[in-house]
Amino acid sequence: MGLAPPSLVEGPDVIPTIALNDNTQIPQLGFGTYLVDPAEAAKVVSDALEAGYRHIDTAQMYRNEAGVGDAIARSGISRDELYVTTKLSNENHERDAVRRSLDQSLADLQVDYVDLFLMHWPLPTLYDGDFPATWAAMAELRGDGRVRSIGVSNFQPAHLDRIITETGIVPVVNQIEAHPYFANDVARVASCRHGIAVEAWGPLGQGTVLDDAVIAGIADDLGRSSAQIILRWHIERGDIIFPKSTRPERMRQNLDLFDFALTVEQTAAIDALDRGDEGRVGSHPDTFAWLPA
């Protein structure tokens, strides 16, 4: 279902696409906007678009959709050349709030539709644990042209099983924390079992993996940066990734992943860095219950 590692292609300007289970395509590499200051978002995303990114990942809880929208509007890039993802904020899980919040996101992003709309967290301890009802409300949005695809984020295997069993609707992606210190293979395998593509948030472990000696050694051998080695590892696993940087030179470097490959031995060495749950840097989806003020 599009989860096999893509074939290596020549040239840094060619970004592979992943086939999703609703017959749409998503660029495998995009630009993330987590923790991008709302006041700086327009400039940062403009720089990313100028560098060549055409897949932008944002969220209602990032509070920077307006800046992302300004960058898109100013770019002059045709809407059909862009892939835009946003995510449902945790305080908007009630059915009517789902629709209202999408309306606000579209207005802030200055677009008529989003390519992908995700439930940001399942919140199993809130809303009487009824995240399948939220999922069903999101599914209703697909028919009016404002949402092309719907997916989830931070869903554990039991969460996936439950929404699919109760609604019959399979997400196109599951955006989960994943990086060499926390491969998150349990959630990954469950996603693949359902034909759900895996997006890896925090692909660099929010910086925790960059100084690893194994990664540094491989980077030296290949004449690449540690970030490029980690991102290439994700690409070869079939992950959809969206690294973030505010520096244009680093943005360009993070795009330059498609004219080299890891050896089997290098891949195995990176795989061996997995620390299981001890390597997690984000919150656990089973207990995360934060609501914006």
N, C-alpha and C positions, 0 to 999 in steps of 0.2 A: 504493500500500500504506500509506495513512495518512501519507505524508510531505509532501503538499502543505500549504502554509500554511493554517491554519484560518481560517474566516471570523471577522471582527471581531465581538465581542459586546459589548453594553453592560453595564457594571458590573464592578467589580474582584473580585466574589465568584463569578464564573462562570469556571471553569477548563476549557478545552477538553480533550477526550480524543483520543488517537491510537489508531487501530485497528492492532493487531498481527497478524502473519501466522498466528497460531494462534487467531484469532477472539476474543481477549480485548482489553480496552481498558486504556490506561494514562493517567493524568492527565498532561498535557503539562508542568505545573509542579509541582515538589515541593520538599522541603527536604533539603539535603545535610548530612551529619554528618562529613565529612572534617576531621580535626584538631580535632574537638570533644573536649575533655578528658573522658576516661571519668568522672571525678569530677563533672563538670558536665553530662553528657549528659542525665540525667533532667530537669533543670530546663530546659535549652535546648530539648529536644524538646517538653516540656510547653508551653513558651511558643509554639513553632511550631504545635502543635496548637490552642492557644487562639487564635492569630492566624488560623487557618483552613486550614492545610496538612493535606492528607489523604494525601499521597504522601511517604513517608520513605525515603531512600536511605542505607544503612549498609554495612558490610563487616566481615568477620572480622578483617582486618588493622587496622581502626580501633580495635579493642579497646574499643569503646563500645556493643556490642550489648546488654549488660545494662542500661545506662542508658536506651537506647532502649526496651527492653522494659518497664522500670519506668514510663516516661512513657506508653506505650500502655496498660498495665494500669490506671494511675491515671486515665486520661482519661475513662473511661466511654463512649468512642466505640465503637459497634458494629464488630466486626472487619470486616464486609463493607463498611464505609464507608472503610476504610483500604487503601492500596496500599503494601506493604512490600517493599523490595528489600534483599538482602544479597549478598555476593560470597564466592566460594571463596578461602581464603587460599593463598598460594603454596606453603606446605609441605604442602598437603593434596591434591596432584594424583594420588596413587595411588588406585586404584579403591576400596579399602576405606576410605581416609581421606576420600574424598568423602562417603560416607554418614555416617561418624562426625562429620565436621565439620558437616554439615547438622543432625544430631541436636543437637549442642551449640548451634548458632545458634538453633534453635527453642526450646530450653530457655532460653537467655539472653534471647531476644526475648519469651518467654512467649506464644507463639502456636502454633497447631496447623499452620500452613502459612505459607510466604512466597509472595507473588504473583510474585516474579521472583528467580531465582537466577542469578548471573553468574559466569563464570570471570574472575577479576580481571585476570590477565595470561596471555598464551600461553606465556611462558617457553620459547622455541624452542631455547635452548642448555642447558636442563636436562631431566631425566627422559628422556634419549635423544631429545629433540625430539618425544616422542609425546604432544603435547597433544590430538590427536584421540581418544586412548584416554580421556583425562580428560573430554572432551566426551561421549563415549559413556556414561561412568559417570554423568555428570550427567543425561543423557537418561533413564536407568533410574529416576530418582527421580520422574518426572512421573506415573507410574501409581498411586502409593499415596496421592495426595491431599495430600502435604506440600509439593509444589512445583507452582504453577500454570503457570508459564512459565520457560523457560531462555534465557539469552543469554550474550553475551561482552562483554569490555571490553578496550580497547587492542589490538584485532585489526587487523592490516594486511590489504590485499587478498589477499595470498598465504595468510595464515592462514585467512581466511574460505573461500577456494577449497578449501583442503586439508581442513578439517573437514567441509565439505558434500560433497565428493567421496568422502571415506573413510567417512562415516557416513550420508549421505543426510538428515541432520537440519539444518535451517536455523535459526539463532538468531532470536529475535524482535527483539532489539536488539543494537546494538554501541555500547557506551559509550566514547567517544573524547575525547581532548582537542580542544576546538574553541572558538575565540573570535575576535574581529576580527583579532588579530595572527597567528593560526594557524588558518585556516579548515579545514585538514585535508581539502581537497576530494577528494584521492585516496582516502582511506579512506571518505569520505562517499559518493562516487559508487559505489564497490564495494559498499558496504552497500545502497544503493538498488537496485543492479542485482539483488541477491538478494532484494529485498523485505524488507530488514531496516531497522527504524526506527533512527534515530540519536539517541543521548543524548549531550549535550555536557557533559563534566566540565570544571571550571574555566571556566565560561562567561564570567567576568570576567577571564580570564587571570591568575587568582590575584592580582588587583589591578593588574596591569601596564597595563591598558588604561584604567583609570578616569581618569587624568589626561591622556588624549590630547586635543589641542586640537580635533580634528574632532568627537569625541564631545561635548566640552564645549559646542561651538558649537551642535550640534543640540539638546542638553539645554536650553540657554538659549532657543532658538527655540520649543521646545515646553513650556517651563515644567516640565521633569522633571529628575530626577537623571541623572547619567551612567550609573549602574548600571541604571536603568530603560530608558534608551535601548539599552544593550547587550543587556539581557534581551529587550526587545521585538524587536530584530533577530533574536535566536535564535528567538523564537516565530514570527516571520513566515517564517523559513527552514524551519520545521517541526521544529526540534530539540526534544527533550524535555530540560528543564533542571531543576536542583535547586540554586539558590544557597544559600549558607550565611551565616548571621549569628548572633551571640549576643545581639544587641540587638533586643528586641521591636518597636521602632519601625521598624527597618530590615527586619525580617521582614515587617511589614505593607506597607511600601513596595515590597518585591520582589514582593508579590502583586498590586500595583496596576498591571497591565500591559494591561488588556483594554478600556480606554475611550479609547485613542488609537492612532494608526497612523503609521508612517514614510512619507514620500513616496518616490517612485521615486528622486529625486535624493539624498535622505538615505541610503537603502539603498545606492545605488551608492557614495557617499562612504565609508560604513563598509566595504563590500566591498573598496574600494581600499586599505584599511589592511593587508591580508594581507601578511605578510613571508615566507610559505613556511616552510620548516623552521627558519629563523632565529628565527621567532616562537615556537617551541615552548618551553614552560617546564617540562614534565615529561620523564620518561625516554623513550627511544625503544624501542618494543615489540620491535624486532628484537634488541636487546642487553640489555634489562632482565632481570636474573637474581637479584634480591634475595630472600633467604629470611629470615623473621623468626627472631630468635635463640631 
